[in-house]
Amino acid sequence: MPTKEQLRELVRAGRSYEDIGRLHGIPPGQAYMIVTGLPADGSTTVGPEALREIEGILPGSSQHLSNPPAATPEGDQGVLAWLKSRAVSDSQMQQAAAARTAEPPPVQGADETNDVISAIGWDHNQLKYLLEQLEAIPGTRKGGRVDQQHQRASIVDMIRVRLSEHETLEEEYFWPAVRELLPGGDALADRAMEQDRQANEHLQQMRGEAGTEDSFDEHVEKFSLLLRKHVAFEDHVLLEFARTVPEDRRREIGHSYLQGKRHGTSGPAAQRRQIDTGHAAPPARGAPAPNGPARNGPARNGKAGTSEP
């Protein structure tokens, strides 16, 4: 097995991870993990500031280096039925599932810095957390129970609210700064907003679905892939922004971003998003939702009629 330093020398020489893998007879994703210490599939969450210190990180997604998923053989229906009956009869597991919440944990150190790099990185981490919760619950195609399918729909509602707020704030404060301060900033901002549009198409198609539809699972799969690629691209832009823009300017932008998060924004981006989606941008955290409950039915905390995070 090659050492980390051997592989890093090849990376410094400009060799791709595919070439490095072929040279040493290992998968490219394994070469990437040896060099960076991170899995190529993006399953480990690392903040933008920490990524900046890791040698060998690709300027974008590393998903293409991952091995293709292994084929899952058809299960024995008798065994599956037995497992299901055991799970249903396990009262402790049922209680634990009922008590589980998809709400992301509170952000640590949120009051310690106004740097826009950290502010957007926190939002990305919470969106990734919600995606992990969504993907961990089996949907219709994987034999999930009806209450699990409703829970997935509730998590999608939570993602919709947080993503709408996040993208509105970025359009208002971050992407104008990218256009102004980064070389090629217009192209970067346009690409990010196109990715945002594609992801939102699937979110809008899932609006009002209960989670029990086959189409819901299909939209979740496509949306999850699009959102992960979008977040990976934005993390790359954040790295470039941190390298290029002075800290005091980043703090100025971050202060505006966080003020918009706390108190809401009614600027051009918020108005444009309302026109595009037919729904107002989310109010500030803690303010009442303008249209009342978003969904009737089971929510993540067991209470009916709401999915507000």
Salt bridges, closest charged atoms under 4 A:
GLU5 OE2 - ARG12 NH1 2.80
GLU9 OE2 - ARG12 NH1 2.80
GLU18 OE2 - HIS64 NE2 3.71
ASP19 OD1 - ARG22 NH2 2.41
GLU55 OE1 - ARG8 NH1 3.74
GLU55 OE2 - ARG12 NE 2.56
GLU103 OE2 - ARG162 NH2 2.75
GLU103 OE1 - ARG300 NH2 3.35
ASP115 OD2 - ARG250 NH2 2.86
ASP123 OD2 - HIS166 ND1 3.03
ASP123 OD1 - LYS261 NZ 2.84
GLU135 OE1 - ARG228 NH2 2.93
ASP147 OD1 - ARG145 NE 2.90
ASP157 OD1 - ARG160 NH1 2.68
ASP157 OD2 - ARG295 NE 2.64
GLU165 OE1 - LYS261 NZ 3.37
GLU165 OE1 - ARG285 NH2 2.88
GLU167 OE2 - HIS230 NE2 2.87
GLU170 OE2 - HIS124 NE2 3.98
GLU170 OE2 - HIS166 NE2 3.12
GLU171 OE1 - ARG272 NH2 2.99
GLU171 OE2 - ARG273 NH2 2.57
GLU180 OE1 - ARG249 NH2 3.51
ASP186 OD1 - ARG179 NH1 3.26
ASP190 OD1 - ARG179 NH2 2.74
GLU194 OE2 - ARG197 NH2 2.51
ASP196 OD2 - ARG273 NH2 2.96
GLU201 OE2 - ARG197 NH1 2.36
ASP217 OD1 - ARG152 NH2 3.06
GLU218 OE1 - ARG141 NH2 3.79
GLU218 OE2 - LYS222 NZ 3.14
GLU221 OE2 - ARG141 NH1 3.53
GLU234 OE1 - HIS124 NE2 2.64
GLU234 OE1 - HIS166 NE2 3.57
GLU234 OE2 - HIS230 NE2 2.86
ASP235 OD1 - HIS124 ND1 2.83
ASP235 OD2 - LYS128 NZ 3.56
GLU240 OE2 - ARG243 NH1 2.61
GLU247 OE2 - ARG251 NH2 2.82
GLU252 OE2 - ARG249 NH1 3.60
